[in-house]
Amino acid sequence: MCDYAIAPMDRLAIQMDTKWGIDMLPELVSVETAQKYGSAMAKMNKAIEENNPEECKVRAEIVVRGLKAMDAEAERLGAQRASTDIWEMELDGEMFGIMKDGRSWQKIKEQRPDMELLTLREVALAYRHFRDHNAGEFEKAVKESFPAAEVIDIRARPKVFDDDIPF
């Protein structure tokens, strides 16, 4: 029953995440407003933990008012909405999108369901892993000799056996 009592709040929270970015709205308002919202959320979460549907309903209504107040304040302050900018790359028939703002992934996924989305952090982590292993050493050596070189493919070498003994 608690789940149904907070369902309208959940729906509005998803709308605010889509508009401003996931969990971004409290960062766009005054400290006082964000603090009041945090208090309301804590009280609602306590009601959920206590499995108290009536208290959940009361607290969810307060959180809804808080979300609406934060939305209005963010609008009044001229806050920037979540960016849906992406850098697109097609690679061997697969579409990849590097998101400028990963907190807007829901809206981007809605617009581009065909695309695998990555954050800038994920790209940096993958590159760091690549750089710190053998393939990265090869790339570094190539770029030192040919500064304008670009990696266009990475493949594992096929296992080729010289004889019938498979080791």
N, C-alpha and C positions, 0 to 999 in steps of 0.2 A: 504494500500500500504506500510505503514511503516513496518508492520509485515513481508511482503515478502522481503522488502529491507534488513532486518536484519537476515533473515532466515539462510544464510550461517554462520553468526557469531554465531547464536544459536547452529547450528549443531557442530561447532568447540568447543564451550564452553562445550557442553555435552561430547564431546570426551575428553577434558582436565579434566573435572570432573571425568570421568570414569577412566582415567589414574592416576591422582594425588589425587583424593578425591574431594568432593564437596567444592567449593570455597577455595581450599587449595593452588592452584598455586601461588597467590600473596604472600603467606606466605613463599614460597620456594625460592624467588628471592631477589635481593638487594632491599633496601628501595627505591632507585632511580627508579629502574624498576617498582616496585609496584606503586609508586607515578605517574609515567607517565601513567601506565595502568588505574589507578583510574581517572586521568584527562580525558583520552579518553572515559572511560565509562560515566563519568558525562556529557560530551559533546554529546554523543550519546543519553543518556537518555533525555537530553534537547530537542534534535531534535525529539524524539518520543513524548514528551509532547506537542511540538509545531505542531505535526502532519505534519512534513515536510519530505516527502518520499525521495526527492533528498539529503537533508542533512543527513537523516538516512543512506542512501547508502554510502555516503562519510565517515561518522563516523563509520559505521559498518566495512568498509574496514580497517580503522585505528585500530579498536579493534581487528580485525583478525590478523593484523601484530603484535599487542601487545601480543596476546595470543601465537602466534608462537615464538616470541622473548622470552617470559617468559618460554615457554616449553624448548627451546634450552638452556636457562640459567640454568634452574633447572637440566637439563641433565648434563650440563657441571660442575655444582657444586656437582653432585652426590647425588641429593636429593632422598629420599626414596619415592617410589610410595605408594599410598593408600594400606593399608593392607586389604586383603580379608579373613583374618583368622576369623574363627567363632568357638564357642563352640556349639556343637549340642546336643540336648536333645529330645528324643522321650518320650512323656507323653500321655498315653492312646490313641495312634494312631495319635497324633498330633506332628508335627515336629517344634521345636523351635530352633532358632539360635541366640546366643548372639554374636554380632559383636565386634571385637576388636577395629575397627575404623568405627564408624557410617557414616563417610563421604564417605564410599565406598559402601553404600547400593545398588546403582544401579547395580554395577558389581556382587555383591553377589546375588541379586534378579534374575539377568539374569542367573546365574549359578544354583541357587536353588529356582525356582519359587514355589516349594511345601512348602517352609519353612516360618513360621512367624518369622520375624526378630525383634530383640530387641537390643537396645544399652545398654552398661553397666550402663549408667545413669538411663534408664528406669527400669532396674532390681533393682538398688539401691533405687529408689523412691518407687517402689512396696514393697520392703522389709521394708523400713522405715515405710510405711503405715501399713503394716502387724505387725511390731514390736510395733508400738504405739497404737495398738488396742487389743482387748481381745485375739485374736488368738496368738498374739505375747507374751502376758503374759503367756499363757499356754506353749508355746514353751520354753520360758525362764525358767519356773519352771521345765520342763522336763529335759532340758539340765543341770540345776544346780544339779539335782539328778542323771542324767545319761549323763555325759559329752560327750560320744561318740554317743549319740542318733542323728538320722537324721529324719527330717520331711519327710514322704513319701506320705502323703495325707492330704488334708484339706477338710472337708465336713461340710455343715451346718447341724445342728441337725434337724431331721424331727419334725414337729409339731404334737404332740400326745395329743389328748384330752381324759380326763378320763371319760367324760360324753357327753351327747347329746347337751350340751350348747356350742356353738362355740366361746367361748371367754376365 
